[in-house]
Amino acid sequence: MSQRNPDTARHDTGLQVALDGCRAALERSRAETRSAFENRALAYAYIYDELGAEIGAERAAALMKRAIYRRGLEVGEQYGEAAEAGDLAEVARLFVDGSPAEGALFEPGVEETSPAGDRIVLRMTSCPLKDAWLAAGYSAEKTDLLCEIAAAVDEGTFEGAGLDLRFLDRQACAGSAKCLLELRVRVERPGI
């Protein structure tokens, strides 16, 4: 029976320690990212509450949506080239691959693709914002409203990239377990 070289054993142990350190750092980073999204969720809720008290709930929601939509327009620039080419598969790849914490926070994917390639439905089965609102004790109705406000970033992102977006489902809706975002290649309409 051959004995293992002590130098190899030390190298293997050192490598394992390094890998464990990397895994721990990755988990810390994911937790910090989740915490940042939860913080964003609660900031949205508090801003909405304060604005609502000053100018009314409807106007507060509209103002927040406009501001969040503007941020989405900036985010959407990364999808512009693929959208302009009508390459929804590439848009989906960018969306999934670019999801924070390697997808662990939103768990994105593709629900369906049309055979013609002019329609794709993106899916998210987790949401740290929704989770934060529910954990903070917000009602289902308030959580749905806050989700609608937060979704303005997606509207800005994809509409700004030149795509038509329609939400088919949102996790915050009663009985729903996922967000479904239908994207279509925008067809220019004459006279509009």
SVG drawing of the C-alpha trace seen along z (x, -y; Angstrom):
<svg xmlns="http://www.w3.org/2000/svg" viewBox="-55 -67 61 69">
<polyline fill="none" stroke="black" stroke-width="0.4" points="0.0,0.0 1.5,-3.3 1.6,-6.3 0.4,-9.7 3.1,-12.3 2.9,-14.8 3.4,-17.8 0.4,-16.7 -1.7,-16.3 -0.7,-19.8 -1.5,-21.2 -4.9,-19.5 -5.7,-20.8 -4.6,-24.3 -6.7,-24.2 -9.7,-23.0 -9.2,-25.8 -9.1,-28.4 -12.2,-26.9 -14.1,-27.0 -13.0,-30.6 -14.3,-31.5 -17.6,-29.7 -18.0,-31.6 -17.2,-34.9 -19.8,-34.2 -22.5,-33.4 -21.7,-36.6 -21.9,-38.5 -25.3,-36.9 -26.6,-37.7 -25.4,-41.3 -27.0,-41.6 -30.3,-40.2 -30.2,-42.7 -29.7,-45.5 -32.8,-44.5 -34.7,-44.2 -33.6,-47.6 -34.7,-49.0 -38.1,-47.3 -38.6,-49.0 -37.3,-52.3 -40.0,-52.1 -42.6,-51.4 -41.6,-54.3 -41.3,-56.7 -44.7,-55.7 -46.2,-56.1 -44.7,-59.6 -45.6,-60.8 -49.1,-59.3 -49.7,-61.3 -48.6,-64.5 -50.1,-64.2 -52.4,-61.2 -51.9,-57.6 -52.7,-57.7 -50.3,-60.6 -47.6,-59.0 -47.8,-55.8 -47.7,-57.7 -44.6,-59.7 -42.7,-56.7 -43.5,-54.8 -42.2,-57.6 -38.9,-57.9 -38.4,-54.1 -39.2,-53.8 -36.5,-56.4 -34.0,-54.1 -35.2,-51.3 -34.5,-53.2 -30.8,-53.4 -30.8,-49.7 -32.4,-48.8 -29.4,-50.1 -27.7,-46.7 -30.6,-45.1 -30.7,-47.7 -28.5,-45.9 -30.2,-42.5 -33.7,-44.1 -32.9,-46.2 -31.8,-43.0 -35.1,-41.3 -33.0,-38.7 -35.3,-37.9 -33.2,-34.8 -30.2,-37.1 -32.4,-39.5 -33.4,-36.5 -29.8,-35.3 -28.7,-38.8 -31.6,-38.9 -30.9,-35.5 -27.1,-35.8 -27.3,-39.3 -29.5,-38.5 -28.0,-39.4 -26.2,-36.7 -26.1,-34.3 -29.8,-34.2 -30.3,-33.2 -32.4,-36.3 -35.0,-36.2 -34.5,-32.7 -35.0,-33.9 -35.6,-31.7 -37.5,-31.5 -41.1,-30.2 -41.8,-30.0 -40.7,-31.2 -42.8,-31.6 -41.7,-29.5 -41.3,-32.7 -39.0,-34.2 -41.0,-37.4 -42.3,-36.7 -40.7,-35.4 -42.0,-35.0 -39.4,-35.5 -40.0,-34.0 -38.9,-34.9 -39.9,-32.5 -38.5,-34.5 -38.4,-38.1 -36.6,-39.6 -38.7,-42.8 -42.0,-40.9 -40.4,-38.8 -39.3,-41.9 -42.8,-43.6 -44.5,-40.4 -42.0,-39.9 -42.5,-43.5 -46.2,-42.8 -47.6,-44.6 -51.0,-43.3 -51.4,-41.4 -53.0,-44.4 -50.2,-46.8 -47.6,-44.3 -49.3,-44.1 -49.3,-47.9 -45.7,-48.1 -44.8,-45.4 -46.7,-47.3 -44.6,-50.4 -41.3,-48.5 -42.2,-46.8 -41.8,-50.2 -38.1,-49.4 -38.9,-46.4 -41.2,-48.5 -38.5,-51.1 -35.9,-48.5 -37.6,-46.6 -39.7,-49.4 -36.6,-51.6 -34.7,-48.9 -37.4,-48.9 -39.5,-46.0 -43.2,-45.7 -43.6,-44.4 -46.7,-43.0 -46.9,-41.4 -48.8,-38.2 -48.5,-37.5 -46.8,-38.9 -45.7,-37.1 -47.3,-39.6 -50.8,-38.8 -53.0,-36.5 -52.5,-32.9 -49.4,-33.6 -46.0,-31.9 -44.1,-33.7 -43.7,-36.8 -44.2,-36.3 -42.9,-39.1 -44.0,-38.8 -41.7,-40.5 -42.4,-41.1 -40.4,-42.7 -41.9,-46.1 -43.6,-46.5 -43.6,-50.2 -47.1,-51.4 -47.6,-53.8 -48.8,-57.2 -48.0,-56.7"/>
</svg>
